Amino acid sequence: MEFAAGARLEVRISASDVGKRVTVRSVAEEAAPGAAFTDTVGILTSWDEGALLVTRRDGTRVRLAEDAVVAAKVVPAAPARRRGPAADYAELAGVQERGWRAVEREALGGWLLRASVVDGAGFTRRANSVLPLGDPGMPLARALDRVREWYAARGLPAYAQLATGAGDTQEVLAAALEEHGWRREVSALVMVGALAPLAELGPEPTGPLAVAAPVAEGPEAVDPGVRLGRTPDEAWLRRYNRAAGAEPGGVPPGVLAVLASGPSPWFARVDGASHDATPVDAVGVDAARAATAGGGAADGETASGRRDFVHTDKGASGTAGVPDAIGRCVVDGRWAGFAAVEVAPERRRRGLAQRVMGALARTALAEGASAAWLQVERDNEAAVALYTRLGFTVHHHYHHYRAPEAA
């Protein structure tokens, strides 16, 4: 309870506390029996015209009439994390940006403009939105005009990616964007967890999760049915939902550039029907990665035309199959970021996602990572439940805001 029973009720906040985390008790508009008040905890986003606006952790906003508030106070910025790696938003935002790096990037003060135009459209909102990580160096209205102009010049709608729910996120800025007519379209969870437990996931089910034997010879030695590589080959791309239906070799370079971005990317797949991998031409992938600002090949990667995927004794032959499961991981210092974990609908609930994540986690551990992160749309209940079972907890929420149409 934020307010102790019997304690003196007092409003201890003012408009000068905008941007701080508060708890507010107010008269309930429709009080349930025995509950005449309601408590709201979040970031005090604004206080004007006789109303307080409080943004909760998930980004939802509560507007409270000033004359309905009976008690309020500032509370600590965020509760201490009980499990999972500690990190502030700024650190994670930087890791996320490097792990899904846009083809074109340009600074606007402390904001980062990002675009990845593929066939006249933006490839994912993350790679086609402005990421505000500081002060744009100009009044907000002018900065938003510059953002819209920049994206219009590329034939794209203007999006902004903002976060809520951590100690240093952007609740106040999000409210300001809404005042300028920007509207939230999509929200997602960023979840974090320890990496080591994921590395224990393997091919043999021993209960609700599949657990592998201790790693002795390398990631693929534990689960030879998972193939690992530095680039997404044709088979991997056939399962990837954003490239489904593309002709062999027909995935646009911009898509490959984003997929292959990051300090140390890895790709994994579990084959279904017997088939052999046909890797994307190594020179093409290197060129795509070089086109990504700040990219470049990962350590040990060459343009020699070698086969990028690990083929094991249990790998099969043939070329027409689509993998049962795929996944992607980018290692960046202590962090391993998981993405594109996809399983064929008819092969779900067989531990394939866990096998993919286990193989990638063992690879990341071998490179020195210790913490894991991923992002998932918050209405994807099945995925959220799986990641929760695997030890992930919500770190923050992020949202994409779209600019209003030009008058």
Secondary structure as GFF3:
##gff-version 3
##sequence-region A 1 407
A	DSSP	three_ten_helix	15	17	.	.	.	ID=ss1
A	DSSP	beta_strand	21	32	.	.	.	ID=ss2
A	DSSP	beta_strand	35	48	.	.	.	ID=ss3
A	DSSP	beta_strand	51	55	.	.	.	ID=ss4
A	DSSP	beta_strand	61	65	.	.	.	ID=ss5
A	DSSP	three_ten_helix	66	68	.	.	.	ID=ss6
A	DSSP	beta_strand	69	74	.	.	.	ID=ss7
A	DSSP	alpha_helix	89	99	.	.	.	ID=ss8
A	DSSP	beta_strand	104	108	.	.	.	ID=ss9
A	DSSP	beta_strand	111	115	.	.	.	ID=ss10
A	DSSP	beta_strand	117	118	.	.	.	ID=ss11
A	DSSP	beta_strand	121	122	.	.	.	ID=ss12
A	DSSP	three_ten_helix	126	128	.	.	.	ID=ss13
A	DSSP	beta_strand	131	132	.	.	.	ID=ss14
A	DSSP	alpha_helix	140	152	.	.	.	ID=ss15
A	DSSP	beta_strand	159	164	.	.	.	ID=ss16
A	DSSP	alpha_helix	171	179	.	.	.	ID=ss17
A	DSSP	beta_strand	183	194	.	.	.	ID=ss18
A	DSSP	alpha_helix	196	199	.	.	.	ID=ss19
A	DSSP	beta_strand	201	205	.	.	.	ID=ss20
A	DSSP	beta_strand	210	211	.	.	.	ID=ss21
A	DSSP	alpha_helix	219	222	.	.	.	ID=ss22
A	DSSP	beta_strand	226	229	.	.	.	ID=ss23
A	DSSP	alpha_helix	234	239	.	.	.	ID=ss24
A	DSSP	alpha_helix	253	259	.	.	.	ID=ss25
A	DSSP	beta_strand	264	270	.	.	.	ID=ss26
A	DSSP	alpha_helix	282	291	.	.	.	ID=ss27
A	DSSP	beta_strand	325	332	.	.	.	ID=ss28
A	DSSP	beta_strand	335	343	.	.	.	ID=ss29
A	DSSP	three_ten_helix	345	347	.	.	.	ID=ss30
A	DSSP	alpha_helix	352	366	.	.	.	ID=ss31
A	DSSP	beta_strand	371	377	.	.	.	ID=ss32
A	DSSP	alpha_helix	381	389	.	.	.	ID=ss33
A	DSSP	beta_strand	393	402	.	.	.	ID=ss34
###
